[in-house]
Amino acid sequence: MVFWIASVAGLAIAYLLGSTPTGYLAGKLLKGIDIREHGSKSIGATNVLRTLGKWPALAVLLVDVLKGAAAIVFARWFYPWFYTLPSVTPPAALDLQTLMPWVVCLAGLAVLLGHGRSIWLNFTGGKSAATGLGVLLAMSWPVGLGAAAAFGVALAIVRIVSLGSMLAALTAIALICGLEQPLPYRLLVIAGSIYVIVRHRANIQRLLAGTEPRLGKAA
């Protein structure tokens, strides 16, 4: 019982890391505004750029990436430490080597869910692209760098952040399936990327209508 309670607590910590509403806090602290009432009404770095400026947007982007990475780093530290406690009796079938890839998978999903459905914002939130990048970089840095490169190239060519984010998600799926990675990692990237794309459904509608704003233009 202790094992399962602690396991749920570990995932709750990953969720709470993701739930920290960085863009919302930046708006409140810097201008006393609810950023969800301005620009594209998103709490992501792109809307922070349009509403608050370059440096707050950079800070929000970095913190959102770090949230995703921190959840994976925490999971990789917490469970090996937890297994060393004499009071803990894990199920016999769950040896640590077998368990860890699944723990990383669940922690990644939890932090993405936290960012997109923050408990502090009545279970609303951002689109999870930056947090997803942090998860990728901490879980498999070649996949993370590949996704970041796809985003950068797309942004340089079309200057549409949402399109770059979705292309990065698709690139992550292609890379994780093409490289030697554990099955749980592949499932995480596929599920997480689909989640990121679904969170961009309003952007997809604007892209199809030709009304999605480009970077440097008003939302």
N, C-alpha and C positions, 0 to 999 in steps of 0.2 A: 504493500500500500504506500509506504514512504517513497518508493521508487516512482510510482505513477504520479503521486502528488507533486514531487519535485520536478518531474518531467513536464507536467502541465505548467508549473510555475516558471520553468525555463522558457517555455514558449510564450507565456504571458509577458515576460520581460522583453522578448524580441518584439512582440506586438506593441508594447508601450514605447520602445525605442522608435518604432516606425510612427507611432501616433503623435510624437512631438511635432506640432504644427509650425514648422520653421517660418514659412512665408507669412502666416497669420501673425505670429509673434513679431516678425520684423515690421509689419504694418502698424501694429499696436505700439511698439516701443519707439519707432522712429518718427511716426507721424500721427499716432493716436487714431488710426483709421482701421476699419475692417476691410482688408484687401479684397474680400469676397464681394464687396459692393463697388469695386472699381475695375476698369479695364475689362479683361476677359472673365473676371470674377473667380479666377483660379488662385490657389495659394502657392503655385509653383514659381520657379525662378524666372520664367519668361514674363509672367504678369508682374512679378516684383521688379523686373527690369523696366517695364513700361510705366509702373506706378511710382517706384521709389528710387530707381536709378541703378547704375552699373555695379557699384560696390556692394550694396545690399543684395543685389541679385546674385553676385558671385559668392557672397557669404552663404546665402540660402542654398545655392547649388552644392557647395562643398559640404555643408552640414547634412543635406539630404543624401548625398553619396555616402558620407561617413556613417549615417544611420544604418544603411543597408550593410555596409562592411562590418560595422560593430556587432550587428546581430549574428553574423556568421562567426566572427572571432569569438564572441561570447559563447556560442554553442560549442565550438571546438575546445574551449577551455573548461566550460562548466561540466560537461558530461564525463570527461576523463577524471576530473577532480572528484566528481560525485561518486564515481565507481570505487574510489579509494577509501571511502568512509566505511568503517566497520559496521555501522548500523544499517547500511543499505544492502539489500539482497535482490539484485536484478533477476528477472526470469532467466532460467538456465539457457533457454534458446537464444537469448539476446546478448551475445558477446559484444564487447565494445567495438571491435573492428567491423562487425556486420552492422551495428547500430549507427555508427557515426555518419555515414552518408545520408541515412534517412533523417537523422537529427538535423543535419545541415539543410536538407530539403525542407523540412517542416519549419525551421527557424526562418528560412528565406521567405516562405509563404506567409509566415506570421508578420514579418516586418513589412512586407508589401501590403498586406491587408491593413496593418496599422496605419500606414501612410495614406492609403486610399479611403479608409473608414476609421477616422480618428475618433476615439472615445471623447476627446476634448472638444470636438466640433460636431457633436450630435451625429457621429458616424458618417460624416462627409469628409472630404479631403482632396488630396492631389491625385495626379494620374500615375504616380509611382515610377516614372521613367528614371529619374536621377537615383532614387533609392534602389531600383532594380540594377542600375549600373554598379552601385556599391556592392550589392550582393554578388554580381558576376565577378567583379575584380577580386573579392575576397575568396570566392569559391573556386574560380578557375581564371586566372589572370589573362591567359591568351584569348579566352572567349570575351572577357570584359574589354580588353584592348581592341579586339576586332569590332565589337559592337560600338565602342566609342569612335573608332575610325569611320565606320559607316555613318554614324550620326554627323561627324565633322564634315565628311565629304558632301553629304546631302545638304547640310546647312550652308556650306560654302557655295553650292550650286544654286539651290532654290530659295535659301533663306527662309524656310518654313520649319519652325521648331517641331511642330507636331508630326510632320512627314518624316523628319529626321529621326524622331523618337520611334516611330513605328517601323521604319527601315532598320534601325538598330535592333529592335526586338526580333525582327525576322532574321537578321544576320546572326543573332545569338542562337536562335534555333538551329540554323544551318551549321554553325560552328560546333555546337555541343553535340550534335548528332554525327558530325564528321570526325570528331576527335575521340580519343580513348578516354571516356569519362564514365563514372559509375551510373547505373540506371537511375538512381534517385536524383542525381544532378540533371540528367536529361529531362526527367519528368518535371523537375522544378522549373527549368528554363522554358520548357514548352508551356506549362501552365502559367508561369509568371508573365511570359511574353504575350500570351493570349489575353491575360488580365489587363496588361498595359494597353494593348490595342483596343480592347472593349472600352476601357476608360476614355479612349480618344474618339468614341463614336460621334460625338457632336462635331469634333474637328473633321472627321471623315465626311460628314454631311456638308460642311463648309468647303472642304477641298473639292468635292464633286460639284458644288455650286459655284466654285471659283471665287469664294468670298473669304477664304482663310487668310488672315493678315500675315504679311512677311515681317521678318525681324527688322526692327527700326521703324515700323509703321504702327499707327494706332490700332488697337483691337477693334 
